[in-house]
C-alpha cells in the first residue's frame, strides 16, 4: 500500500462522520424513546382486583415480595377477598423479570416504566402498600397486549388505566359450561 | 557490561480496563517477555448452579440471563432446550423460529461487542468500539420491544417463548436486516486492512488446530484454528436444520483470524435471521405448561452454539419442582484454559491482544 493512503482513507471517514447526525444523546436533558413494553419499576397495583392470594410472592425468584393479609369479610366471586396489611416490594433486589406480573391470576399487578430510583439508603428502596395505592396507574403493556391494542401508551399524558380496563386479553377463568363439565359431568 | 536482572511478577487486574470483567492475571515477566501466566478468577462467582437447585424450572430462566450477559437470549435457549428434553415438551414452530431469530440477533450483538473490545485492546480507544455499540444498540432496542428488557431479557420459557412480538417489531427487524450489512461493511473497510491491526494481530497468539481440539476449545476460537465445527450444523436444535448458512473457518488460528471469523459469522447470522423473517410461520408461540411443573425423574443435557462456543446445561430431576442438579458447561471458562499456553513467549503488549481475541466473558467463567 503506498504511503499516505491509509491516512487519506481515514480522513474520508472523518469527513463523512462530520456531516452525520450524532447517535448519542445528552441523557438527563435528552432521552431515548422507551418502548411501552419496557419492564420497569413503579409497579401498578389495583387494590380492587387483588385478593391477597400471594401468587406474586410465591413466583418471585428473589423472594422480595412480602404479603400479610387479614380477613376482610368482602365477598368476591372466588370466595372471600383478603385485606392487604403489608405489601412490601423490596425493589433494591428486584431484577424486573416480571414473573410476579405473569403469575397474578387476577391481573392486579402490572409492571411500570420507570428506571430512576436511586436512593441514598437501601431501606428507602422498599415499595409499601400505601405507595402502591397512591401511585399513578400507568402500567407497562408488557404481558398486557390488549392495552396496546387499544392504543394505550404509558408515556403519553392522559387518563390512568382504571381497574376495569386493566385485564387480560382473554379471560383465563373457566366458563360456566367448562365448570359444569369439569366438576359435574366429568365425575 | 552485563547487568544482573531478575524476573518480575505483576498483577494485571482484577480491575484492569482490558480484562473483560473482574479477572486477574498474575504474569511473570523477563523484561517484557512473558514467562509464566496464572489466571485467577472467581471474583464474579454468584453460585448460579446452587441457586438453580432451589428455584423452579421457570424461575431459573432469569438466572441464565446473567451467565454471559452479552448473549442472554442464547443462554435462555440452551436452558429451555434442556428443560424441554427433560420434560418431553414440544415447541410450536413459531416459537422455534422466534427463538432462532432472537438468538441470531443476539449473536450479532455479542460478536460486535467481542470485535469492538478486541479493537479497543489493540489501542484503538473508543472509535471502533462505538461503531460496534451503535449497531448493538439497535438490536437491544428490538429486544426492548420484544420483551421489555434490553440485556436481561428472560424472553424464552420452557415450551416456547414468552410472548408474541408486538406488531411494530416486524418492520423494525426488516429495517435492521436491511441496514446492518452496510454498517458491518463500513467497519470492515475501516479495520480489516488497517496496517496497525494487521501488524499487531497477524501471527500473534497462534492456537494450532491440534491444541484447540485437545483443550476442548469451541466456538469462533476453534473455527479460527481451521476446524469447521459448529453445533448448529453438527447437532441442529430448534429449526437450524432448515437454515441455509455457511460456517466460516480461519486458516492460521492467530488473533486476526479470530477477529475475522467473528465478522464473517455476523454476516451468516444476518442470513439466518433473514430466513427466519421470511419463513416465520403462524400459530402459537408457546405450548401451555404450568408454572410449577414436575418433570419425570431423569437427566438431560442440551447444548447450543453460543456466541462464545458450546454452552451446555445438564439437568437432573428427582421429580420435584426444582432440578436436583444443574451443571453449566460454559464456553468462556473452557476457552480460558488455553490462555496460558498462548501467552508464553509473547510480550506484555501482546497479552491484551491475545486475551481480547479470545472474547472471554467473566460472567460465564465464574457463574
HADDOCK unambig.tbl for C-alpha pairs under 7 A between the chains (distance, minus, plus):
assign (segid A and resid 35 and name CA) (segid B and resid 144 and name CA) 6.58 0.50 0.50
assign (segid A and resid 35 and name CA) (segid B and resid 145 and name CA) 5.71 0.50 0.50
assign (segid A and resid 37 and name CA) (segid B and resid 145 and name CA) 6.22 0.50 0.50
assign (segid A and resid 37 and name CA) (segid B and resid 147 and name CA) 6.76 0.50 0.50
assign (segid A and resid 37 and name CA) (segid B and resid 148 and name CA) 4.79 0.50 0.50
assign (segid A and resid 38 and name CA) (segid B and resid 144 and name CA) 6.21 0.50 0.50
assign (segid A and resid 38 and name CA) (segid B and resid 148 and name CA) 3.81 0.50 0.50
assign (segid A and resid 38 and name CA) (segid B and resid 149 and name CA) 6.11 0.50 0.50
assign (segid A and resid 39 and name CA) (segid B and resid 148 and name CA) 4.78 0.50 0.50
assign (segid A and resid 39 and name CA) (segid B and resid 149 and name CA) 6.13 0.50 0.50
assign (segid A and resid 61 and name CA) (segid B and resid 55 and name CA) 6.73 0.50 0.50
assign (segid A and resid 61 and name CA) (segid B and resid 59 and name CA) 5.54 0.50 0.50
assign (segid A and resid 97 and name CA) (segid B and resid 62 and name CA) 6.59 0.50 0.50
assign (segid A and resid 97 and name CA) (segid B and resid 154 and name CA) 6.62 0.50 0.50
assign (segid A and resid 142 and name CA) (segid B and resid 148 and name CA) 6.48 0.50 0.50
